[in-house]
Amino acid sequence: MSLKRNILDLRKRKEIVLQGGGEDAIKKQAAMGKLTARERIEGILDKGSFHEYDMFVEHQSKDFDMDKKVLHGDGVVIGTGTVYGEPVAIYAQDFTVAGGSLGLMHARKITKIMDHAIKMRIPIIGIGAGGGVDGQVLVIHDMLGINKGFSPRFLRRYADLHEVMTGAVTSYVEDVKSGDFPNESEQY
């Protein structure tokens, strides 16, 4: 296979993987006012700063006919980016892929990005999704004004915590970078 053909094949595979659980699953999420895992990540990070890791990882389960299912990224998106120019590690469970349920490769990807964050001494942001979690997170985040500029029609905003949280994350990043956090009393 030629280099050009390999590159075209890689781009095609990437387009498929970026669809997570598929176009129908994404439309279903959007109809409920929910963002995809990648949209959530992009909404938190500085524009264009996200670098995804292990995009092509697939599950390896064989039980219950799982070997016949394709679960892109095994239901979790991981990587690094920046928040106000400061580096962070991040992961988001992808509800469009098997309801965001935890599998072996899914867990390995999360622990990999956690290990990377520890090694690089940068904060990590985790965004959960799954049965019984996603709707609650959405409502709480929007009710408290955590998502700047987005408010579903079905709820009322009772606070504007976006700026407060942004300041807190900035302080956290500064403390991690300076080595002030965690100190001995804040470790196991």
NUGUZA-297232 format. One record per residue: y, z, x of N, C-alpha, C, CB in turn. Coordinates in pm, 1 decimal, decimal comma. Each point is the difference from the previous one (the first is absolute). Glycine has a CB too. Example, Ala and Ser with C-alpha at 12.3 -4.5 7.8 and 13.67 -1.06 7.14 Angstrom:
<atoms>
- nnorth:nup:neast:canorth:caup:caeast:cnorth:cup:ceast:cbnorth:cbup:cbeast
- -569,0:780,0:1319,0:119,0:0,0:-89,0:120,0:0,0:90,0:-117,3:124,6:-189,2
- 222,3:-196,6:154,2:119,0:6,0:82,0:109,0:73,0:-77,0:-62,8:-214,5:118,4
</atoms>
This chain:
<atoms>
- nnorth:nup:neast:canorth:caup:caeast:cnorth:cup:ceast:cbnorth:cbup:cbeast
- -117,9:0,0:83,9:117,9:0,0:-83,9:124,4:0,0:88,5:-124,7:121,6:-184,0
- 219,4:-206,9:152,8:119,4:-11,4:81,5:93,6:118,9:-24,5:-21,5:-251,1:-4,8
- 112,4:271,7:97,2:96,8:108,6:-11,8:83,5:-17,2:-126,5:7,5:22,6:250,6
- 36,8:-146,1:-275,6:82,1:-26,0:-118,1:-77,1:34,9:-127,5:122,0:-182,6:124,3
- -248,7:145,6:-128,2:-82,6:28,9:-117,4:-21,6:150,9:-16,3:-114,2:-223,0:27,5
- 95,4:293,8:83,9:-14,6:146,2:-3,8:125,9:65,8:-56,3:-155,8:-10,9:197,5
- 272,2:-36,7:-154,4:125,7:55,5:-47,2:16,5:-25,7:-149,2:101,3:-33,4:227,2
- -133,4:-86,5:-272,1:9,5:-32,1:-143,2:-97,3:85,6:-82,0:68,5:-235,7:58,5
- -188,6:255,8:-3,6:-99,1:84,0:-68,3:48,7:144,7:-8,9:-184,6:-150,8:82,2
- 242,2:200,5:24,9:53,3:135,9:1,3:111,9:16,6:-102,7:-60,6:18,9:242,6
- 149,6:-116,9:-250,5:109,3:5,9:-98,2:-54,0:-0,4:-142,9:150,4:-118,0:162,8
- -252,9:38,2:-187,0:-60,6:-6,5:-133,0:-64,9:134,0:-35,7:-39,7:-248,0:29,2
- -34,2:305,1:66,6:-62,1:131,2:-22,4:105,8:106,5:-27,1:-191,6:-65,9:148,4
- 302,5:59,5:-75,4:108,2:97,2:-18,5:58,8:-11,0:-140,4:51,6:-10,1:246,0
- -28,8:-111,4:-294,1:52,8:-19,4:-135,4:-91,7:63,8:-104,2:109,3:-213,7:74,3
- -239,1:198,9:-56,5:-97,8:56,3:-93,7:4,0:152,7:5,4:-147,0:-204,2:26,7
- 146,5:259,5:93,7:0,3:145,4:16,4:128,4:61,3:-56,5:-144,0:-24,2:205,2
- 256,3:-43,7:-189,6:126,9:51,8:-51,4:0,1:12,6:-152,3:114,1:-102,5:196,2
- -207,6:37,0:-262,1:-12,0:10,3:-145,4:-78,6:124,4:-42,1:11,5:-249,2:-13,7
- -57,5:330,3:109,3:-72,0:123,5:-31,9:-116,1:-26,1:-93,2:209,9:128,0:30,8
- -205,8:-66,9:-148,0:-105,8:-16,9:-98,6:12,4:-126,4:-82,2:-14,6:243,0:-8,5
- 111,3:-326,5:39,9:15,5:-127,5:-68,0:122,3:-4,5:-89,3:-244,1:-25,0:8,5
- 279,2:-96,1:-45,1:120,4:-24,0:-78,8:-1,9:73,5:-134,2:18,9:-221,8:110,7
- -134,2:222,9:-177,7:-8,8:68,2:-130,0:23,3:150,1:13,4:-159,9:-175,7:-77,6
- 101,9:236,2:181,6:17,9:143,9:22,4:146,1:32,8:30,9:-236,5:15,5:84,1
- 301,9:-102,0:-8,9:141,1:20,5:33,5:85,4:-11,1:-125,2:-38,6:-90,9:231,2
- 10,1:-7,9:-315,3:74,6:-16,6:-125,1:-18,8:120,7:-91,3:-25,5:-248,8:18,9
- -95,6:302,1:-22,1:-28,1:118,1:-82,6:83,6:119,5:48,6:-235,6:-84,7:-44,8
- 242,3:103,3:176,3:81,9:107,5:57,2:146,9:-19,3:-37,5:-162,7:23,8:191,4
- 210,9:-145,7:-175,0:140,4:-29,8:-28,9:31,8:24,7:-147,6:0,9:-170,5:185,3
- -94,4:136,2:-273,6:20,8:20,9:-143,6:13,9:148,0:-34,2:-129,4:-208,7:-45,2
- 71,3:294,4:128,3:10,3:144,8:-21,2:118,9:59,7:74,9:-247,8:9,4:-30,8
- 327,3:-95,9:95,3:116,7:47,8:73,8:-34,6:56,8:136,7:106,0:47,4:-216,9
- -223,3:-83,4:269,2:-44,1:53,8:128,8:11,9:-105,7:109,0:-156,8:156,5:-118,2
- 184,2:-109,9:237,9:8,6:-87,5:116,1:-134,9:-8,6:69,2:242,1:58,3:28,5
- -263,9:-165,6:46,2:-120,7:-10,4:81,6:17,1:88,4:124,1:-45,4:-237,7:-83,6
- -62,0:255,8:155,7:5,5:82,2:122,4:102,1:-55,8:98,3:-241,0:63,1:-31,2
- 237,7:-194,5:52,0:93,6:-59,3:95,5:144,4:8,6:-50,6:-182,1:-154,8:77,6
- 202,6:140,1:-208,0:135,0:13,6:-55,0:52,0:143,1:18,4:-50,7:-181,5:-168,1
- -36,0:279,0:153,3:40,0:139,7:19,9:40,1:23,6:144,8:-154,1:72,1:-184,8
- 73,4:-124,2:275,1:30,0:13,6:142,8:133,3:-66,7:32,1:-246,4:5,3:54,0
- 263,4:-128,7:-100,6:123,3:-73,5:27,9:121,6:67,7:-62,3:-132,9:-210,6:11,0
- 113,1:282,1:-121,5:109,6:71,0:-64,2:46,1:122,3:77,1:-86,4:-81,6:-214,2
- -1,1:136,0:297,3:32,5:118,9:79,2:55,7:-38,0:136,9:-179,7:126,4:-120,2
- 118,6:-225,6:182,0:36,9:-36,4:137,6:123,3:-89,2:5,5:-239,4:19,2:62,7
- 300,2:-23,9:54,2:109,6:-93,5:23,6:-52,5:-142,0:-20,7:112,2:159,6:164,6
- -27,5:-243,0:-219,8:-38,7:-137,4:-30,8:-53,5:-72,6:123,9:172,7:-3,6:-181,9
- -289,9:-57,3:165,0:-59,6:-80,4:106,0:-62,6:78,5:114,3:164,5:-167,6:-59,3
- -172,4:300,0:47,6:-50,1:79,6:112,9:-149,4:29,3:-5,9:223,7:100,1:12,5
- -290,5:-131,1:-124,2:-140,5:37,2:-14,7:-91,3:-88,8:82,7:50,5:82,4:-228,2
- -136,9:-16,7:307,1:-103,7:-68,7:77,5:-133,5:54,1:-48,3:151,9:-32,9:204,6
- -226,6:-50,4:-275,9:-126,0:44,1:-57,8:-112,3:-4,2:102,9:76,4:-81,9:-223,4
- -163,0:183,6:216,6:-116,8:8,1:87,5:-126,1:-19,0:-84,4:122,3:155,6:161,0
- -223,4:-211,4:-100,7:-134,7:-8,0:-59,0:-3,3:-62,7:-138,9:-56,3:199,9:131,4
- 136,0:-301,6:-150,2:8,7:-70,4:-127,1:-134,1:-59,1:-43,6:237,4:-50,5:53,0
- -318,5:6,9:42,3:-123,7:-69,8:-33,7:-123,3:90,4:-4,5:100,2:-199,7:103,0
- -80,7:328,9:-92,1:-113,1:93,3:-9,1:-59,1:-7,3:-140,4:103,5:153,6:174,3
- -235,1:-158,0:-182,0:-71,2:-2,8:-128,7:-98,6:116,4:-2,6:24,2:-253,9:-19,2
- -59,0:294,8:-101,8:-99,5:106,5:-13,4:-136,3:-50,7:48,3:127,6:100,0:-195,9
- -217,1:-8,1:225,3:-134,1:-35,9:46,5:-108,8:60,1:-87,5:89,5:-15,0:231,0
- -52,2:57,4:-351,4:-96,0:63,9:-90,5:-97,7:-102,0:-56,4:170,8:173,4:-57,8
- -293,3:-128,4:41,6:-103,2:-85,2:-58,1:-56,4:59,1:-128,5:-55,5:-81,2:228,5
- 74,1:212,0:-249,9:-51,7:66,2:-119,5:69,6:-52,3:-125,7:-51,7:204,5:137,0
- -19,5:-199,7:-248,4:54,3:-37,2:-130,9:57,6:-141,9:-1,0:50,2:241,3:-40,5
- -114,4:-332,1:114,7:43,2:-140,7:9,2:140,3:-17,0:58,0:-145,0:-46,5:-194,7
- 191,6:144,4:270,0:133,0:-10,2:60,2:7,7:-114,3:101,1:29,6:246,1:-33,5
- -143,6:-283,9:90,3:0,3:-110,0:96,3:38,1:-132,8:-65,0:-174,7:120,6:130,7
- 177,2:-124,8:-262,5:39,5:-121,4:-72,1:149,0:0,1:-34,9:-231,9:-14,6:-92,5
- 302,5:124,0:124,1:141,9:11,6:-34,0:87,6:-14,9:124,0:-59,7:149,6:-192,1
- 172,1:-214,7:172,9:98,9:-13,0:106,2:114,1:96,6:-31,6:-62,2:-245,0:44,8
- 86,3:337,6:46,8:107,1:99,0:-17,1:94,6:-14,4:119,4:-152,4:162,3:-130,2
- 252,7:-245,1:112,0:92,0:-28,6:110,7:64,5:127,3:53,7:43,9:-225,1:-98,9
- -55,1:242,8:230,1:57,8:117,4:65,7:-66,1:129,8:-41,4:212,7:-121,9:12,1
- -321,0:114,0:-85,8:-70,8:114,0:-59,2:94,7:92,2:-75,7:-167,6:-13,3:184,1
- 270,2:-47,9:-245,7:84,1:74,5:-92,8:109,6:84,4:59,9:-192,8:0,9:-138,9
- 228,4:-26,6:264,5:111,4:74,5:60,5:73,3:-90,1:98,6:-124,2:219,4:-27,3
- 256,0:-207,2:28,3:86,6:-76,3:89,4:57,9:99,2:99,9:56,2:-175,9:-179,0
- -70,0:146,9:309,3:51,9:89,8:103,8:88,6:-76,6:97,3:-204,2:144,9:-21,4
- 291,5:-72,3:89,2:81,8:-64,0:101,2:111,9:89,6:47,5:-55,4:-217,8:-100,0
- 152,5:153,5:163,9:118,1:70,1:49,8:124,1:-77,0:-41,3:-129,7:93,9:195,7
- 240,8:-25,0:-188,5:128,5:-60,9:-31,0:109,0:97,0:36,9:-99,4:-136,8:-185,8
- 215,2:115,6:127,9:111,0:90,6:27,1:66,3:44,0:-129,9:36,5:-110,8:222,1
- 20,4:231,4:-218,3:83,1:52,7:-107,7:133,0:34,7:65,4:-199,6:91,6:-137,9
- 304,9:-159,1:96,8:131,5:14,6:63,6:-10,0:-17,2:151,4:70,8:154,4:-184,7
- -149,8:-252,6:224,7:-13,2:-33,2:141,0:-95,7:86,4:79,6:226,4:-79,6:-17,2
- -280,5:182,8:-44,2:-91,4:90,6:70,1:-145,7:-36,3:-32,8:175,0:184,3:-5,8
- -263,0:-184,6:105,8:-138,5:-40,8:-24,1:-79,1:100,8:-83,8:9,2:-121,9:215,7
- -92,4:68,9:-303,8:-92,3:80,3:-80,1:-131,3:-74,0:-12,8:190,4:105,3:-126,9
- -296,4:-30,4:103,5:-129,0:-57,4:-38,7:-8,7:16,8:-151,1:-114,2:53,2:226,4
- 40,2:-142,9:-291,2:-5,0:4,5:-145,8:-131,9:-56,3:-51,2:249,5:-21,3:-8,9
- -295,5:78,4:-103,2:-112,7:-61,6:-70,4:22,4:12,5:-149,4:-157,4:53,1:190,3
- 99,8:-147,1:-263,7:7,1:3,7:-146,0:-133,9:-47,2:-56,0:251,8:-41,5:2,4
- -307,7:122,4:-90,5:-122,4:-40,0:-67,1:33,9:-108,3:-100,9:-103,0:229,5:32,2
- 16,2:-330,2:-42,1:24,6:-116,8:-83,8:-82,4:8,9:-127,8:49,6:-138,6:204,1
- 16,1:172,8:-314,7:-68,5:17,0:-127,1:-62,6:-129,9:-48,5:158,6:182,8:-55,5
- -105,9:-298,0:100,0:-55,2:-127,9:-45,4:-136,4:-28,2:61,1:231,7:-85,0:-27,3
- -269,1:159,4:129,9:-130,2:-16,7:65,2:-84,7:123,2:-30,0:100,5:-144,3:185,0
- -195,4:128,8:-274,4:-93,3:107,6:-37,7:73,0:128,3:-42,1:-167,3:-97,6:159,1
- 281,2:82,1:-223,0:73,9:115,6:-49,7:51,1:92,0:108,9:-136,7:-14,4:-201,3
- 146,5:-37,1:324,6:47,8:82,5:111,1:-100,6:104,6:44,7:228,3:-36,7:-83,1
- -354,9:18,9:40,3:-101,7:101,0:31,3:-34,1:2,4:148,5:-92,3:-28,0:-229,7
- 55,9:145,3:275,7:-25,4:24,5:141,9:-140,4:-44,0:39,3:159,8:192,1:-6,4
- -166,9:-277,0:107,1:-126,2:-41,2:59,0:3,0:30,3:148,4:-30,1:-180,4:-173,5
- -79,8:152,9:242,6:-9,6:32,0:142,7:106,8:-72,0:82,1:-245,1:35,9:-29,6
- 256,8:-166,6:14,2:97,9:-74,2:79,1:143,3:37,5:-40,8:-165,4:-189,3:24,4
- 184,3:216,3:-152,3:128,0:47,0:-53,2:41,1:128,4:74,3:-50,9:-102,9:-229,2
- -41,9:197,9:234,7:26,8:128,2:67,3:23,6:-20,7:149,0:-140,6:118,8:-170,6
- 62,8:-207,6:232,1:18,2:-26,4:143,2:136,5:-59,7:28,6:-245,5:-33,9:22,5
- 293,0:-54,2:-111,8:132,5:-58,2:19,6:108,2:108,2:-8,1:-81,8:-218,4:-96,5
- 69,4:307,7:-0,8:100,3:107,2:-13,8:-2,6:90,8:122,2:-22,6:-7,9:-250,8
- -96,4:48,0:295,0:-5,8:87,9:116,9:47,0:-73,0:125,8:-189,9:126,0:-105,8
- 168,6:-255,5:112,6:48,7:-76,7:115,0:152,9:4,4:7,8:-201,5:-150,6:-16,2
- 268,2:130,8:-98,0:146,3:0,3:3,6:51,9:142,3:20,6:6,1:-202,5:-151,0
- -78,9:302,5:103,2:38,9:138,9:27,4:-11,3:30,0:148,9:-76,4:68,3:-229,8
- -32,9:-110,3:290,8:-17,5:20,4:143,9:109,6:-71,9:78,9:-248,5:22,4:-34,1
- 282,0:-141,5:-10,9:106,3:-75,7:66,7:133,1:74,5:-9,1:-119,6:-215,3:-52,9
- 148,7:270,5:-65,0:125,0:75,1:-19,4:5,5:121,4:92,4:8,4:-76,5:-239,4
- -120,9:145,6:251,2:-5,8:116,5:89,1:22,5:-42,6:144,4:-158,1:115,3:-158,0
- 88,5:-221,2:199,0:12,0:-49,1:137,7:143,6:-43,2:30,9:-240,2:-74,3:-7,4
- 305,1:7,5:-88,0:135,2:-50,7:21,8:107,9:103,6:-31,4:-85,5:-226,8:-52,7
- 41,6:342,5:-1,2:92,4:107,5:-37,1:104,0:-48,4:-101,2:-33,9:103,7:226,1
- -17,7:-173,9:-329,7:85,9:-48,2:-107,0:-51,9:54,3:-133,2:57,4:-210,1:131,9
- 29,9:222,2:-230,9:-45,3:48,4:-130,4:-88,6:-102,7:-69,9:208,6:136,9:-18,4
- -288,5:-89,1:-76,8:-82,4:-88,9:-80,8:32,9:22,0:-147,2:-184,1:1,8:174,5
- 188,2:-110,6:-246,4:24,9:2,6:-143,8:-126,1:-51,4:-67,8:252,4:-34,8:28,3
- -306,4:111,9:-122,3:-117,7:-41,0:-75,2:34,5:-16,1:-146,5:-148,1:117,1:163,6
- 106,8:-229,1:-221,9:26,4:-27,4:-140,9:-133,5:-13,7:-70,6:220,7:-114,8:52,2
- -251,5:211,8:-137,6:-127,1:-0,4:-70,3:3,6:-84,9:-125,3:-43,1:224,9:90,3
- -73,6:-273,9:-127,3:-17,5:-72,5:-126,0:-145,2:15,8:-40,9:185,0:-167,9:54,5
- -207,9:178,1:-181,9:-136,2:11,6:-49,7:0,8:55,6:-140,4:-85,3:32,5:232,2
- -30,3:-25,6:-290,6:-12,6:50,8:-135,1:60,9:138,2:-12,7:-206,0:-135,1:-29,0
- 296,6:153,0:-66,1:61,1:129,6:-24,0:112,4:34,8:94,5:-214,8:69,5:-86,7
- 246,5:-156,8:181,9:104,8:30,9:96,8:120,7:-90,6:-18,3:-174,2:77,9:160,2
- 151,7:-205,4:-168,9:106,6:-98,0:5,9:107,6:20,0:-105,6:-164,8:-155,7:92,0
- 126,4:171,9:-216,2:98,4:16,7:-106,3:83,9:124,7:18,9:-152,4:-119,7:-152,8
- 88,8:228,7:193,5:72,6:124,4:22,2:100,3:-15,6:113,4:-197,5:129,8:-82,9
- 155,7:-193,0:190,0:89,6:-20,0:113,3:117,7:-86,3:-42,4:-192,4:21,8:160,9
- 164,6:-128,3:-233,9:105,5:-89,3:-46,3:101,1:75,7:-84,1:-160,0:-191,7:4,1
- 114,1:264,0:-103,4:90,6:71,5:-89,5:79,1:105,4:75,8:-156,9:-40,6:-190,2
- 91,1:118,8:271,9:69,3:105,1:74,1:103,2:-60,7:94,5:-203,6:146,8:-15,9
- 165,0:-250,7:89,7:93,5:-62,5:92,7:122,7:-54,6:-72,6:-191,9:-57,3:149,5
- 170,3:-8,4:-260,8:112,0:-59,3:-72,2:81,8:105,3:-73,6:-132,0:-209,6:-24,5
- 65,1:308,6:-31,5:70,6:106,8:-70,7:92,7:75,7:95,8:-193,5:21,7:-161,2
- 149,6:-6,1:286,0:78,2:73,8:98,6:94,1:-88,5:81,3:-186,4:161,3:11,6
- 187,5:-291,1:-39,9:91,9:-91,0:67,6:-34,7:-24,0:145,3:173,4:76,9:-154,1
- -301,2:-77,2:185,4:-42,7:-22,1:138,5:9,5:-148,1:35,8:-153,9:199,0:-14,7
- 120,9:-286,0:-80,8:8,4:-144,4:23,1:140,9:-47,5:-33,4:-246,7:-29,5:-51,7
- 320,5:-5,8:153,6:139,5:-41,2:-18,9:5,8:-133,1:-75,5:66,8:121,0:212,3
- 11,3:-122,9:-318,0:25,2:-124,0:-71,4:-107,0:-42,7:-98,6:125,8:-63,8:194,9
- -236,4:136,2:-206,0:-106,1:-38,8:-93,5:-23,5:112,8:-98,3:-107,9:-147,8:173,6
- 115,5:115,6:-301,7:-27,6:99,7:-101,9:-65,1:-67,6:-120,1:194,6:141,5:78,5
- -322,7:-113,9:-102,5:-66,0:-59,9:-115,9:69,6:41,0:-129,5:-217,8:-0,3:125,2
- 207,2:-82,4:-225,7:65,2:26,1:-127,7:-60,4:118,5:-73,6:53,2:-240,7:-13,3
- -177,0:277,8:46,5:-70,6:100,2:-78,7:25,3:143,8:44,3:-170,9:-171,1:-38,9
- 268,2:193,8:125,2:28,7:138,3:37,8:147,1:20,1:28,7:-229,0:20,0:92,6
- 266,6:104,4:-80,6:137,6:38,1:30,0:4,5:57,8:140,5:50,1:44,5:-244,7
- 51,5:-80,1:320,0:18,8:51,4:135,8:72,5:134,1:-8,2:7,6:-235,6:96,9
- -66,0:339,8:-35,9:56,9:135,0:-6,5:61,0:45,8:132,4:-167,5:52,4:-174,9
- 148,0:-129,7:280,2:57,4:35,7:129,6:17,0:-127,2:82,0:-106,5:230,9:-6,6
- 178,8:-221,5:115,5:16,3:-111,6:92,2:-35,8:50,3:139,7:182,3:-108,4:-144,4
- -312,2:115,3:170,9:-47,4:58,2:125,2:-15,8:-101,0:113,4:-114,8:169,0:-136,9
- 143,5:-294,9:110,3:-17,1:-101,6:103,9:77,0:35,6:127,0:-31,5:-171,8:-178,7
- 158,0:205,5:163,4:82,7:32,8:116,4:-47,5:128,6:67,3:194,5:-114,9:-108,7
- -233,0:214,1:28,0:-50,2:126,8:55,2:-125,1:-25,7:82,9:94,7:127,6:-196,4
- -186,2:-206,4:141,3:-125,3:-28,1:70,9:24,2:-84,9:124,4:-123,1:14,0:-217,4
- 215,5:-108,7:206,7:32,9:-82,4:115,6:51,2:87,7:114,4:53,8:-194,3:-152,0
- 32,9:288,6:119,4:50,6:92,7:100,9:-110,1:86,7:58,0:217,9:1,0:-117,2
- -309,9:43,4:31,3:-110,9:83,4:45,9:-91,6:-79,0:93,5:11,5:133,2:-213,5
- -43,2:-257,1:177,2:-86,3:-83,3:85,0:68,6:-25,7:133,2:-102,8:-108,8:-203,3
- 230,2:81,3:200,7:75,0:-22,8:124,0:-5,4:123,3:89,8:151,9:-159,8:-121,0
- -131,6:278,4:63,2:-7,6:124,5:78,2:-140,3:21,1:55,2:181,5:99,9:-141,4
- -282,4:-128,6:58,7:-139,0:13,9:43,0:-29,0:-91,7:119,1:-66,8:59,9:-235,5
- 108,6:-185,7:224,9:-21,6:-96,2:109,0:67,3:49,6:127,3:-13,1:-189,7:-165,7
- 136,6:237,6:153,8:72,4:50,5:117,5:-72,8:118,1:63,3:215,5:-76,8:-102,1
- -267,2:169,2:18,7:-71,7:116,6:51,7:-130,1:-40,2:70,0:99,9:138,1:-183,7
- -171,2:-237,1:125,8:-125,4:-45,9:61,8:31,2:-68,6:132,9:-108,3:-28,7:-228,0
- 208,8:-57,9:228,6:35,3:-71,5:123,0:45,3:93,9:111,0:63,8:-194,8:-139,2
- 9,5:297,4:102,8:51,4:92,9:101,7:-106,7:99,1:47,4:226,6:-22,5:-102,6
- -338,4:29,0:28,2:-105,4:94,7:36,0:20,4:137,4:-61,8:-28,5:-124,2:211,2
- 132,4:139,4:-290,9:27,6:127,5:-65,5:-101,4:31,1:-110,1:242,0:-31,8:52,1
- -301,3:-72,7:-111,3:-102,1:17,8:-103,2:-120,4:-84,5:36,5:174,5:46,1:-177,8
- -292,7:6,6:165,5:-33,8:137,7:-35,5:3,5:90,0:122,7:-141,7:-83,9:-188,7
- 181,1:208,2:167,3:-6,9:96,6:110,1:-131,5:77,3:-13,3:255,7:20,6:12,0
- -279,0:75,5:75,1:-129,4:71,4:1,5:-33,2:67,7:-131,6:33,0:35,8:240,9
- 67,3:22,1:-308,4:-26,3:70,3:-124,6:-28,5:-96,5:-115,5:146,2:185,6:80,8
- -123,3:-314,8:-59,9:-20,6:-99,2:-105,6:-121,6:-88,3:27,6:245,8:1,6:-42,7
- -335,2:47,2:125,6:-120,3:-75,6:34,4:-123,5:87,9:-23,9:129,1:-136,8:172,5
- -242,7:70,5:-186,1:-125,9:71,1:-16,1:-65,6:22,0:134,3:-28,1:-98,3:-227,2
</atoms>
